[in-house]
Amino acid sequence: GSEVRRLTMGWNELEIHRWLEQSPRPAVLDGSTGHDAAVLRPEPGRPVTCVDQCVEGVHFHPRVDPAAAGAKAVLRCLSDLAATAAEPRAVTLAVCAPADWSEDRLRSVITGAREAAVRHGAELVAGDLAQGPGPAVLTVTAIGVGLCPFIVCHGSR
């Protein structure tokens, strides 16, 4: 059988949600609150999406500035989006963080991700938080719009 481990959180999901609700509403949202799901305004062009993840200890060092880890997760995904010649519009961020992370660390990851997205024309519109045994995993989905003829990159990674 499978065993479910119960871990005590160093961070409180409700407090993180309250903190996120204080942020300005992303302009690309259309009638959505922006928690786990986001309804985006329709835009002309072809929708393009991609997903990428960053694993603590693989893609970022455990002692790296958490804002830098959040930014890196977004930038890796936006790079994939750029490979399709799409303009970024929105990102989602799912974080599976160890129980010993502090709320400040988690907030820094989210802030770093949000700021990196904004610098490149996207907004953080939704996400998910989970607590796990570690290492931390940051998963970003980027949504963009292809405004020129679609480019097919055979064999690109």
DSSP file with accessible surface (Angstrom, degrees, kcal/mol):
  #  RESIDUE AA STRUCTURE BP1 BP2  ACC     N-H-->O    O-->H-N    N-H-->O    O-->H-N    TCO  KAPPA ALPHA  PHI   PSI    X-CA   Y-CA   Z-CA
    1    1 A G              0   0  134      0, 0.0     2,-0.3     0, 0.0     0, 0.0   0.000 360.0 360.0 360.0 169.5    0.0    0.0    0.0
    2    2 A S        -     0   0  118      2,-0.0     2,-0.4     0, 0.0     0, 0.0  -0.705 360.0-141.9 -98.6 148.0    1.0    3.6   -0.2
    3    3 A E        -     0   0  167     -2,-0.3     2,-0.6     2,-0.0     0, 0.0  -0.907   4.8-149.6-111.4 133.4    1.8    5.7    2.8
    4    4 A V        -     0   0  123     -2,-0.4     2,-0.4     2,-0.0    -2,-0.0  -0.911  13.7-148.2-102.9 123.1    0.8    9.3    3.2
    5    5 A R        -     0   0  154     -2,-0.6     2,-0.6     2,-0.0    -2,-0.0  -0.768   3.1-147.1 -91.8 134.5    3.2   11.4    5.3
    6    6 A R        -     0   0  234     -2,-0.4     2,-0.4     2,-0.0    -2,-0.0  -0.897  20.8-174.4-100.8 122.1    1.8   14.3    7.3
    7    7 A L        -     0   0   55     -2,-0.6     2,-0.5   124,-0.1   124,-0.0  -0.907  25.3-121.8-118.4 145.9    4.2   17.2    7.5
    8    8 A T        -     0   0  130     -2,-0.4     2,-0.3     1,-0.0    -2,-0.0  -0.724  32.0-128.7 -86.0 129.2    3.9   20.3    9.6
    9    9 A M        -     0   0   78     -2,-0.5    91,-0.1     1,-0.1    90,-0.1  -0.597  15.8-161.8 -81.7 137.9    4.1   23.4    7.4
   10   10 A G  S    S+     0   0   47     89,-2.2    93,-0.6    -2,-0.3     2,-0.3   0.514  85.5  51.3 -85.0  -9.4    6.5   26.3    8.2
   11   11 A W  S    S-     0   0    4     91,-0.2     2,-0.6    88,-0.2    91,-0.1  -0.911  80.9-132.8-129.2 154.8    4.3   28.4    5.9
   12   12 A N     >  -     0   0   71     -2,-0.3     4,-2.1     1,-0.1     5,-0.2  -0.940   3.8-155.8-113.9 117.9    0.5   28.9    5.9
   13   13 A E  H  > S+     0   0   65     -2,-0.6     4,-2.6     1,-0.2     5,-0.2   0.885  95.8  54.5 -60.4 -39.9   -1.3   28.6    2.5
   14   14 A L  H  > S+     0   0   94      1,-0.2     4,-2.4     2,-0.2    -1,-0.2   0.919 108.4  49.3 -61.3 -41.2   -4.2   30.8    3.7
   15   15 A E  H  > S+     0   0   69      2,-0.2     4,-2.2     1,-0.2    -1,-0.2   0.891 110.1  50.6 -65.9 -38.6   -1.7   33.6    4.7
   16   16 A I  H  X S+     0   0    0     -4,-2.1     4,-2.7     2,-0.2    -2,-0.2   0.932 110.5  49.8 -64.6 -42.6    0.0   33.4    1.3
   17   17 A H  H  X S+     0   0   32     -4,-2.6     4,-2.2     2,-0.2    -2,-0.2   0.916 110.1  50.5 -62.3 -41.6   -3.4   33.6   -0.5
   18   18 A R  H  X S+     0   0  119     -4,-2.4     4,-0.6     1,-0.2    -1,-0.2   0.906 111.0  49.1 -61.7 -41.3   -4.3   36.7    1.6
   19   19 A W  H >< S+     0   0   48     -4,-2.2     3,-1.1     1,-0.2     4,-0.3   0.929 110.6  50.2 -63.8 -43.7   -1.0   38.3    0.7
   20   20 A L  H >< S+     0   0   48     -4,-2.7     3,-1.8     1,-0.3    -2,-0.2   0.859 101.7  62.2 -63.5 -35.1   -1.6   37.5   -3.0
   21   21 A E  H 3< S+     0   0  125     -4,-2.2    -1,-0.3     1,-0.3    -2,-0.2   0.712  94.0  63.9 -65.9 -17.8   -5.0   39.1   -2.9
   22   22 A Q  T << S+     0   0  158     -3,-1.1    -1,-0.3    -4,-0.6    -2,-0.2   0.612  85.0  97.1 -79.4 -11.2   -3.4   42.4   -2.0
   23   23 A S  S <  S-     0   0   33     -3,-1.8    -3,-0.0    -4,-0.3     0, 0.0  -0.444  90.5 -92.5 -76.5 151.1   -1.7   42.5   -5.4
   24   24 A P        -     0   0  121      0, 0.0    -1,-0.1     0, 0.0    -2,-0.1  -0.306  48.6-100.3 -59.8 146.0   -3.2   44.5   -8.2
   25   25 A R        -     0   0  139      1,-0.1   100,-0.1    -3,-0.1     9,-0.1  -0.506  41.2-109.9 -69.1 127.8   -5.5   42.4  -10.5
   26   26 A P    >   -     0   0   22      0, 0.0     3,-1.5     0, 0.0    -1,-0.1  -0.372  19.1-135.0 -60.1 135.8   -3.7   41.3  -13.6
   27   27 A A  T 3  S+     0   0   67      1,-0.3    14,-0.1    -2,-0.1    -2,-0.1   0.747 100.1  64.2 -65.2 -24.7   -5.1   43.2  -16.7
   28   28 A V  T 3  S+     0   0    9     61,-0.2    13,-3.1    12,-0.1    -1,-0.3   0.590  80.7 103.2 -78.7  -8.5   -5.2   40.0  -18.8
   29   29 A L  B <   -A   40   0A  12     -3,-1.5     2,-0.4    11,-0.2    11,-0.3  -0.495  53.6-163.3 -76.0 146.3   -7.8   38.4  -16.5
   30   30 A D  S    S-     0   0   88      9,-3.5     3,-0.1    -2,-0.2    -1,-0.0  -0.790  73.1 -34.3-131.0  84.9  -11.4   38.3  -17.6
   31   31 A G  S    S+     0   0   72     -2,-0.4     2,-0.3     1,-0.3     9,-0.1   0.619 104.8 119.4  83.5  13.7  -13.7   37.6  -14.7
   32   32 A S        -     0   0   14      7,-0.4    -1,-0.3     1,-0.1     6,-0.1  -0.817  61.3-141.3-113.9 151.9  -11.4   35.3  -12.8
   33   33 A T        -     0   0  116     -2,-0.3     5,-0.1     4,-0.1    -1,-0.1   0.646  40.3-126.9 -84.8 -16.1  -10.0   35.6   -9.3
   34   34 A G        +     0   0   20      3,-0.6     4,-0.2    -9,-0.1    -2,-0.0   0.765  67.6 120.6  81.6  25.1   -6.6   34.2  -10.3
   35   35 A H  S    S-     0   0   58      2,-0.4    92,-2.9    91,-0.2    -3,-0.0   0.687  92.0 -19.2 -83.1-106.0   -6.1   31.4   -7.8
   36   36 A D  S    S+     0   0  106     90,-0.2     2,-0.3    56,-0.1    90,-0.1   0.781 137.1  30.9 -74.8 -27.5   -5.8   27.9   -9.2
   37   37 A A        -     0   0   72     88,-0.1    -3,-0.6    89,-0.1    -2,-0.4  -0.922  66.7-157.5-130.8 156.2   -7.3   28.9  -12.6
   38   38 A A        -     0   0   33     -2,-0.3     2,-0.6    -4,-0.2    88,-0.1  -1.000  10.6-148.6-136.9 134.2   -7.4   32.0  -14.7
   39   39 A V        -     0   0   82     -2,-0.4    -9,-3.5    86,-0.1    -7,-0.4  -0.916  27.7-153.3 -99.3 117.3   -9.8   33.1  -17.4
   40   40 A L  B     -A   29   0A  54     -2,-0.6   -11,-0.2   -11,-0.3   -12,-0.1  -0.675  19.6-105.0 -95.7 147.7   -7.9   35.3  -19.8
   41   41 A R        -     0   0  107    -13,-3.1     2,-0.1    -2,-0.3    -1,-0.1  -0.419  45.6-106.5 -60.4 139.3   -9.2   38.0  -22.1
   42   42 A P        -     0   0  114      0, 0.0    -1,-0.1     0, 0.0     0, 0.0  -0.436  42.1-172.0 -67.9 144.8   -9.4   36.9  -25.7
   43   43 A E        -     0   0   59      2,-0.1     2,-0.0    -2,-0.1    -3,-0.0  -0.975  28.2-100.9-135.8 151.1   -6.7   38.3  -27.9
   44   44 A P  S    S+     0   0  109      0, 0.0     2,-0.2     0, 0.0     0, 0.0  -0.364  83.2  49.0 -67.2 151.2   -6.1   38.2  -31.6
   45   45 A G  S    S-     0   0   47    100,-0.1   102,-0.2   102,-0.1    -2,-0.1  -0.467  98.0 -51.4 110.5 177.9   -3.5   35.7  -32.8
   46   46 A R  E     -B  146   0B 137    100,-2.2   100,-3.2   102,-0.2     2,-0.1  -0.793  54.2-123.3 -94.3 124.1   -2.7   32.1  -32.1
   47   47 A P  E     -B  145   0B 110      0, 0.0     2,-0.4     0, 0.0    98,-0.2  -0.423  30.6-172.7 -66.8 138.1   -2.6   31.0  -28.5
   48   48 A V  E     +B  144   0B  18     96,-2.4    96,-3.3    39,-0.1     2,-0.3  -0.996   4.5 179.0-132.2 136.9    0.7   29.4  -27.5
   49   49 A T  E     +B  143   0B  92     -2,-0.4     2,-0.3    94,-0.2    94,-0.2  -0.972   6.0 171.8-138.3 153.6    1.6   27.7  -24.2
   50   50 A C  E     -B  142   0B  27     92,-1.8    92,-2.5    -2,-0.3     2,-0.3  -0.970  15.4-147.8-152.0 162.9    4.5   25.8  -22.7
   51   51 A V  E     +B  141   0B  87     -2,-0.3     2,-0.3    90,-0.2    90,-0.2  -0.982  16.8 169.5-137.0 145.4    5.5   24.5  -19.3
   52   52 A D  E     -B  140   0B  32     88,-2.4    88,-2.9    -2,-0.3     2,-0.3  -0.980  15.0-149.6-150.1 155.9    8.8   24.1  -17.5
   53   53 A Q  E     -B  139   0B  98     -2,-0.3     2,-0.4    86,-0.2    86,-0.2  -0.949   4.7-152.4-132.0 154.4    9.9   23.2  -14.1
   54   54 A C  E     -B  138   0B   0     84,-2.8    84,-2.9    -2,-0.3     2,-0.5  -0.996  14.0-157.4-123.6 125.9   12.9   24.1  -11.8
   55   55 A V  E >>> -B  137   0B  32     -2,-0.4     4,-3.1    82,-0.2     3,-2.2  -0.896  24.0-115.2-108.5 128.3   13.9   21.6   -9.1
   56   56 A E  B 345S+e   60   0C  24     80,-2.9     5,-0.2    -2,-0.5    -1,-0.0  -0.345 104.6  20.9 -59.1 131.7   15.9   22.7   -6.1
   57   57 A G  T 345S+     0   0   55      3,-3.6    -1,-0.3     1,-0.1     4,-0.1   0.254 128.1  52.6  90.2 -13.1   19.3   21.1   -6.1
   58   58 A V  T <45S+     0   0  108     -3,-2.2    -2,-0.2     2,-0.3     3,-0.1   0.707 125.1  13.9-113.8 -54.9   19.1   20.5   -9.9
   59   59 A H  T  <5S+     0   0   50     -4,-3.1     2,-0.3     1,-0.3    -3,-0.2   0.617 135.3  22.2-101.4 -19.2   18.2   23.9  -11.5
   60   60 A F  B   <S-e   56   0C  15     -5,-1.0    -3,-3.6     4,-0.0    -2,-0.3  -0.989  83.0-109.5-148.9 145.2   18.9   26.2   -8.5
   61   61 A H    >   -     0   0   99     -2,-0.3     3,-2.1    -5,-0.2     8,-0.1  -0.474  29.0-121.5 -71.7 142.5   21.0   25.8   -5.4
   62   62 A P  T 3  S+     0   0   55      0, 0.0    -1,-0.1     0, 0.0    -6,-0.1   0.779 112.8  47.8 -56.6 -25.9   19.1   25.4   -2.1
   63   63 A R  T 3  S+     0   0  206      2,-0.1    -2,-0.0     3,-0.0     2,-0.0   0.342  84.7 120.3 -99.5   8.9   20.8   28.5   -0.7
   64   64 A V  S <  S-     0   0   47     -3,-2.1     5,-0.1     1,-0.1    -4,-0.0  -0.316  83.6 -83.5 -68.5 154.2   20.2   30.8   -3.7
   65   65 A D    >>  -     0   0   97      1,-0.2     4,-1.7     2,-0.1     3,-0.6  -0.403  40.0-136.0 -53.8 124.3   18.1   33.9   -3.3
   66   66 A P  H 3> S+     0   0   19      0, 0.0     4,-2.3     0, 0.0     5,-0.2   0.847 103.3  57.3 -60.4 -32.2   14.5   32.7   -3.5
   67   67 A A  H 3> S+     0   0   25      1,-0.2     4,-2.5     2,-0.2     5,-0.2   0.897 105.5  51.4 -64.2 -36.5   13.5   35.6   -5.7
   68   68 A A  H <> S+     0   0   44     -3,-0.6     4,-2.7     2,-0.2    -1,-0.2   0.883 108.0  51.9 -67.0 -36.7   16.3   34.5   -8.2
   69   69 A A  H  X S+     0   0    1     -4,-1.7     4,-2.2     2,-0.2    -2,-0.2   0.932 111.0  47.3 -64.8 -43.5   14.9   30.9   -8.2
   70   70 A G  H  X S+     0   0    0     -4,-2.3     4,-1.8     1,-0.2    -2,-0.2   0.918 113.1  48.7 -63.1 -41.9   11.4   32.2   -9.0
   71   71 A A  H  X S+     0   0   13     -4,-2.5     4,-2.9     1,-0.2     5,-0.2   0.924 109.4  52.3 -64.0 -43.7   12.7   34.4  -11.7
   72   72 A K  H  X S+     0   0   90     -4,-2.7     4,-2.6     1,-0.2     5,-0.2   0.906 106.2  54.0 -60.6 -41.7   14.7   31.6  -13.2
   73   73 A A  H  X S+     0   0    2     -4,-2.2     4,-1.4     1,-0.2    -1,-0.2   0.930 113.2  42.8 -59.0 -43.7   11.7   29.3  -13.3
   74   74 A V  H  X S+     0   0    0     -4,-1.8     4,-2.9     1,-0.2     5,-0.2   0.929 113.2  51.5 -68.2 -44.3    9.7   32.0  -15.3
   75   75 A L  H  X S+     0   0   65     -4,-2.9     4,-2.0     1,-0.2    -2,-0.2   0.871 105.9  54.7 -66.0 -35.5   12.6   32.9  -17.6
   76   76 A R  H  X S+     0   0   74     -4,-2.6     4,-1.3    -5,-0.2    -1,-0.2   0.924 113.3  43.1 -60.4 -42.1   13.2   29.2  -18.5
   77   77 A C  H  X S+     0   0    0     -4,-1.4     4,-2.0    -5,-0.2    -2,-0.2   0.911 111.7  52.1 -72.6 -42.0    9.6   28.9  -19.6
   78   78 A L  H  X S+     0   0   14     -4,-2.9     4,-2.6     1,-0.2    -1,-0.2   0.834 104.8  58.3 -64.6 -29.8    9.5   32.3  -21.4
   79   79 A S  H  X S+     0   0   76     -4,-2.0     4,-1.4    -5,-0.2    -1,-0.2   0.916 105.8  48.5 -63.4 -42.0   12.6   31.2  -23.3
   80   80 A D  H  < S+     0   0   53     -4,-1.3     4,-0.4     1,-0.2    -2,-0.2   0.903 111.0  50.9 -63.5 -39.6   10.6   28.2  -24.6
   81   81 A L  H ><>S+     0   0    1     -4,-2.0     3,-1.7     1,-0.2     5,-1.4   0.921 106.3  54.8 -63.9 -41.7    7.7   30.5  -25.5
   82   82 A A  H ><5S+     0   0   64     -4,-2.6     3,-2.3     1,-0.3    -1,-0.2   0.835  95.0  68.3 -61.7 -30.8   10.1   32.8  -27.4
   83   83 A A  T 3<5S+     0   0   50     -4,-1.4    -1,-0.3     1,-0.3    -2,-0.2   0.711  99.9  49.8 -63.8 -16.9   11.3   29.8  -29.5
   84   84 A T  T < 5S-     0   0   38     -3,-1.7    67,-0.6    -4,-0.4    -1,-0.3   0.294 117.1-114.6-100.5   6.5    7.8   29.7  -31.1
   85   85 A A  T < 5 +     0   0   37     -3,-2.3    62,-0.5     1,-0.2    63,-0.4   0.789  68.2 145.7  63.2  31.6    7.9   33.5  -31.8
   86   86 A A  E   < -C  146   0B   9     -5,-1.4    60,-0.3    60,-0.2    -1,-0.2  -0.743  49.8-127.7 -98.7 147.8    5.1   34.1  -29.4
   87   87 A E  E     -C  145   0B  94     58,-2.9    58,-2.3    -2,-0.3   -39,-0.1  -0.819  31.5-116.6 -92.4 128.5    4.7   37.2  -27.3
   88   88 A P  E     +C  144   0B  29      0, 0.0    56,-0.3     0, 0.0     3,-0.1  -0.347  41.6 161.4 -67.3 143.1    4.2   36.4  -23.6
   89   89 A R  E     +     0   0B  50     54,-2.8    34,-1.0     1,-0.4     2,-0.3   0.595  61.3   2.8-125.2 -38.6    0.9   37.4  -21.9
   90   90 A A  E     -Cd 143 123B   0     53,-2.1    53,-3.2    32,-0.3    -1,-0.4  -0.986  51.2-161.3-152.3 155.7    0.5   35.4  -18.7
   91   91 A V  E     -Cd 142 124B   1     32,-2.5    34,-2.6    -2,-0.3    35,-0.8  -0.976   7.6-152.7-135.5 151.9    2.2   32.8  -16.5
   92   92 A T  E     -Cd 141 126B  35     49,-2.5    49,-1.7    -2,-0.3     2,-0.4  -0.911  11.6-154.5-116.2 153.5    1.1   30.5  -13.8
   93   93 A L  E     -Cd 140 127B   9     33,-1.8    35,-1.6    -2,-0.3     2,-0.5  -0.983   8.8-172.3-132.9 120.9    3.3   29.3  -11.0
   94   94 A A  E     -Cd 139 128B  34     45,-3.2    45,-3.2    -2,-0.4     2,-0.5  -0.958  11.2-167.8-109.4 129.6    2.9   26.0   -9.1
   95   95 A V  E     -Cd 138 129B   4     33,-2.8    35,-2.4    -2,-0.5     2,-0.6  -0.980  16.1-171.1-122.4 125.5    5.1   25.6   -6.1
   96   96 A C  E     -Cd 137 130B  45     41,-2.6    41,-2.2    -2,-0.5    35,-0.2  -0.962  26.4-178.2-109.1 106.1    5.7   22.4   -4.1
   97   97 A A  E     - d   0 131B   1     33,-2.6    35,-1.7    -2,-0.6    37,-0.1  -0.861  28.0-108.7-112.3 144.1    7.7   23.6   -1.1
   98   98 A P  E >   - d   0 132B  10      0, 0.0     3,-1.7     0, 0.0   -88,-0.2  -0.248  32.8-111.7 -63.5 157.5    9.2   21.7    1.8
   99   99 A A  T 3  S+     0   0   19     33,-0.6   -89,-2.2     1,-0.3   -88,-0.2   0.787 113.6  61.6 -62.3 -27.3    7.6   22.1    5.2
  100  100 A D  T 3  S+     0   0  135    -91,-0.1    -1,-0.3   -90,-0.1     2,-0.2   0.485  77.3 109.5 -85.2   0.4   10.6   23.9    6.5
  101  101 A W    <   -     0   0   11     -3,-1.7   -91,-0.2     1,-0.1     2,-0.1  -0.527  67.2-130.0 -70.1 144.1   10.4   26.8    4.1
  102  102 A S     >  -     0   0   57     -2,-0.2     4,-2.1     1,-0.1   -91,-0.2  -0.472  18.7-113.7 -86.9 162.4    9.3   30.1    5.7
  103  103 A E  H  > S+     0   0   48    -93,-0.6     4,-3.0     1,-0.2     5,-0.2   0.882 118.7  56.9 -61.6 -37.1    6.5   32.3    4.4
  104  104 A D  H  > S+     0   0  113      2,-0.2     4,-2.3     1,-0.2    -1,-0.2   0.910 106.4  48.8 -61.4 -41.5    9.1   34.9    3.6
  105  105 A R  H  > S+     0   0   51      2,-0.2     4,-2.1     1,-0.2    -1,-0.2   0.937 113.2  46.6 -63.5 -45.3   11.0   32.4    1.4
  106  106 A L  H  X S+     0   0    1     -4,-2.1     4,-2.2     1,-0.2    -2,-0.2   0.925 111.9  50.6 -64.3 -42.8    7.8   31.4   -0.4
  107  107 A R  H  X S+     0   0   63     -4,-3.0     4,-2.9     1,-0.2    -1,-0.2   0.894 108.8  53.1 -61.3 -39.0    6.7   35.0   -0.9
  108  108 A S  H  X S+     0   0   45     -4,-2.3     4,-2.8    -5,-0.2    -1,-0.2   0.900 107.4  50.7 -64.3 -41.2   10.2   35.8   -2.3
  109  109 A V  H  X S+     0   0    0     -4,-2.1     4,-2.3     2,-0.2    -2,-0.2   0.949 113.7  45.1 -59.6 -47.5    9.9   33.0   -4.9
  110  110 A I  H  X S+     0   0    6     -4,-2.2     4,-2.9     1,-0.2    -2,-0.2   0.920 113.5  49.6 -64.5 -43.2    6.5   34.3   -6.0
  111  111 A T  H  X S+     0   0   39     -4,-2.9     4,-2.9     2,-0.2     5,-0.2   0.925 110.8  49.7 -62.8 -44.2    7.7   37.9   -6.1
  112  112 A G  H  X S+     0   0    3     -4,-2.8     4,-2.1     1,-0.2    -1,-0.2   0.911 113.1  47.1 -60.9 -41.3   10.7   37.0   -8.2
  113  113 A A  H  X S+     0   0    0     -4,-2.3     4,-2.3    -5,-0.2    -2,-0.2   0.939 113.1  48.3 -65.3 -46.0    8.5   35.0  -10.6
  114  114 A R  H  X S+     0   0   59     -4,-2.9     4,-2.5     1,-0.2    -2,-0.2   0.933 112.5  47.9 -60.7 -46.8    6.0   37.9  -10.9
  115  115 A E  H  X S+     0   0  107     -4,-2.9     4,-2.2     1,-0.2    -1,-0.2   0.892 111.1  50.4 -65.4 -38.9    8.7   40.5  -11.5
  116  116 A A  H  X S+     0   0    0     -4,-2.1     4,-0.8    -5,-0.2    -1,-0.2   0.912 111.1  49.9 -64.5 -41.4   10.5   38.4  -14.1
  117  117 A A  H ><>S+     0   0    0     -4,-2.3     5,-2.7     1,-0.2     3,-1.2   0.950 110.8  48.6 -61.3 -47.9    7.1   37.9  -15.9
  118  118 A V  H ><5S+     0   0   88     -4,-2.5     3,-1.9     1,-0.3    -2,-0.2   0.897 104.0  59.9 -62.2 -39.9    6.3   41.6  -15.9
  119  119 A R  H 3<5S+     0   0  151     -4,-2.2    -1,-0.3     1,-0.3    -2,-0.2   0.752 111.1  42.9 -59.4 -22.0    9.8   42.5  -17.2
  120  120 A H  T <<5S-     0   0   95     -3,-1.2    -1,-0.3    -4,-0.8    -2,-0.2   0.125 126.4 -93.4-115.1  20.5    8.9   40.4  -20.3
  121  121 A G  T < 5S+     0   0   52     -3,-1.9     2,-0.3     1,-0.3    -3,-0.2   0.619  89.2 108.2  86.6  13.2    5.3   41.5  -20.9
  122  122 A A      < -     0   0    1     -5,-2.7     2,-0.4    -6,-0.2   -32,-0.3  -0.758  53.4-142.2-118.1 166.6    3.5   38.8  -19.0
  123  123 A E  E     -d   90   0B  54    -34,-1.0   -32,-2.5    -2,-0.3     2,-0.7  -0.974  23.1-116.4-127.8 145.6    1.5   38.7  -15.7
  124  124 A L  E     +d   91   0B  25     -2,-0.4   -32,-0.2   -34,-0.2     3,-0.1  -0.716  43.5 166.0 -77.2 115.4    1.3   36.1  -13.0
  125  125 A V  E     -     0   0B   5    -34,-2.6     2,-0.3    -2,-0.7   -33,-0.2   0.619  52.5  -9.7-112.7 -18.1   -2.4   35.1  -13.2
  126  126 A A  E     +d   92   0B   8    -35,-0.8   -33,-1.8   -90,-0.1     2,-0.3  -0.977  57.8 155.2-167.4 173.7   -2.8   31.9  -11.2
  127  127 A G  E     -d   93   0B  21    -92,-2.9     2,-0.3    -2,-0.3   -33,-0.3  -0.986  28.5-111.5 176.4-170.6   -1.0   29.1   -9.5
  128  128 A D  E     -d   94   0B  73    -35,-1.6   -33,-2.8    -2,-0.3     2,-0.4  -0.993  13.8-151.0-149.0 147.6   -1.0   26.4   -6.9
  129  129 A L  E     +d   95   0B  16     -2,-0.3     2,-0.3   -35,-0.2   -33,-0.2  -0.974  20.2 167.1-122.5 135.4    0.7   25.8   -3.6
  130  130 A A  E     -d   96   0B  37    -35,-2.4   -33,-2.6    -2,-0.4     2,-0.5  -0.979  27.2-134.7-142.5 154.9    1.6   22.4   -2.2
  131  131 A Q  E     +d   97   0B  45     -2,-0.3  -124,-0.1   -35,-0.2   -35,-0.1  -0.929  33.0 162.1-112.7 131.4    3.7   21.2    0.6
  132  132 A G  E     -d   98   0B   7    -35,-1.7   -33,-0.6    -2,-0.5    -2,-0.0  -0.888  52.9 -95.0-139.7 176.3    6.0   18.2    0.1
  133  133 A P  S    S-     0   0   95      0, 0.0     3,-0.1     0, 0.0    -2,-0.0   0.625  83.9-103.9 -72.8 -11.9    9.0   16.5    1.6
  134  134 A G  S    S+     0   0   34      1,-0.4     2,-0.2   -37,-0.1   -37,-0.1  -0.212  85.9 126.9 101.3 161.9   11.4   18.3   -0.7
  135  135 A P  S    S-     0   0   72      0, 0.0    -1,-0.4     0, 0.0     2,-0.1   0.634  71.6-111.9 -71.3 170.1   13.2   19.3   -2.7
  136  136 A A        -     0   0    0     -2,-0.2   -80,-2.9    -3,-0.1     2,-0.4  -0.375  29.5-159.4 -67.1 146.5   11.2   22.3   -3.8
  137  137 A V  E     -BC  55  96B  35    -41,-2.2   -41,-2.6   -82,-0.2     2,-0.5  -0.997   5.0-164.8-131.0 126.5    9.8   22.2   -7.3
  138  138 A L  E     -BC  54  95B   0    -84,-2.9   -84,-2.8    -2,-0.4     2,-0.5  -0.961   9.0-171.4-111.2 119.0    8.7   25.4   -9.2
  139  139 A T  E     -BC  53  94B  39    -45,-3.2   -45,-3.2    -2,-0.5     2,-0.4  -0.959   2.0-171.4-117.1 124.9    6.5   24.7  -12.2
  140  140 A V  E     -BC  52  93B   0    -88,-2.9   -88,-2.4    -2,-0.5     2,-0.5  -0.944  10.3-165.3-117.8 134.7    5.7   27.6  -14.6
  141  141 A T  E     -BC  51  92B  39    -49,-1.7   -49,-2.5    -2,-0.4     2,-0.4  -0.980  13.3-158.1-112.3 129.5    3.2   27.6  -17.5
  142  142 A A  E     -BC  50  91B   0    -92,-2.5   -92,-1.8    -2,-0.5     2,-0.4  -0.896   3.4-162.2-108.9 139.5    3.6   30.5  -19.9
  143  143 A I  E     +BC  49  90B  39    -53,-3.2   -54,-2.8    -2,-0.4   -53,-2.1  -0.984  21.0 160.1-121.1 129.2    0.8   31.6  -22.2
  144  144 A G  E     -BC  48  88B   0    -96,-3.3   -96,-2.4    -2,-0.4     2,-0.4  -0.795  34.5-116.1-138.0-177.8    1.5   33.8  -25.2
  145  145 A V  E     -BC  47  87B  12    -58,-2.3   -58,-2.9    -2,-0.2     2,-0.7  -0.992  14.6-143.9-129.3 125.8    0.2   34.9  -28.5
  146  146 A G  E     +BC  46  86B  10   -100,-3.2  -100,-2.2    -2,-0.4   -60,-0.2  -0.811  23.0 173.6 -86.7 112.7    1.7   34.2  -31.9
  147  147 A L        +     0   0   93     -2,-0.7    -1,-0.1   -62,-0.5   -61,-0.1   0.564  60.7  52.9 -98.7 -12.4    1.1   37.3  -33.9
  148  148 A C  S    S-     0   0   67    -63,-0.4  -102,-0.2     1,-0.2     3,-0.1  -0.662 112.1 -57.0-112.6 174.9    3.1   36.3  -37.0
  149  149 A P  S    S-     0   0  114      0, 0.0    -1,-0.2     0, 0.0    -2,-0.1  -0.235  73.7 -93.8 -52.1 137.0    2.9   33.2  -39.1
  150  150 A F        -     0   0   99     -4,-0.1     2,-0.5     1,-0.1   -65,-0.1  -0.284  37.1-144.7 -60.0 133.5    3.5   30.2  -36.9
  151  151 A I        -     0   0   79    -67,-0.6     2,-0.6    -3,-0.1    -1,-0.1  -0.881   6.6-156.4-102.5 127.2    7.1   29.0  -36.7
  152  152 A V        -     0   0   88     -2,-0.5     2,-0.9     2,-0.0   -68,-0.1  -0.917   2.7-163.2-104.2 121.1    7.6   25.3  -36.4
  153  153 A C    >   -     0   0   54     -2,-0.6     3,-1.4     3,-0.1     2,-0.3  -0.844  11.9-152.1-105.6  94.7   11.0   24.4  -34.9
  154  154 A H  T 3  S+     0   0  173     -2,-0.9    -2,-0.0     1,-0.3     0, 0.0  -0.518  78.5   2.4 -68.6 127.2   11.6   20.7  -35.7
  155  155 A G  T 3  S+     0   0   81     -2,-0.3    -1,-0.3     1,-0.2     2,-0.1   0.524  91.9 146.2  78.8   4.7   13.8   19.1  -33.1
  156  156 A S    <         0   0   73     -3,-1.4    -1,-0.2   -73,-0.0    -3,-0.1  -0.434 360.0 360.0 -75.8 152.6   14.1   22.1  -30.9
  157  157 A R              0   0  274     -2,-0.1    -1,-0.0     0, 0.0     0, 0.0  -0.967 360.0 360.0-128.4 360.0   14.3   21.6  -27.1
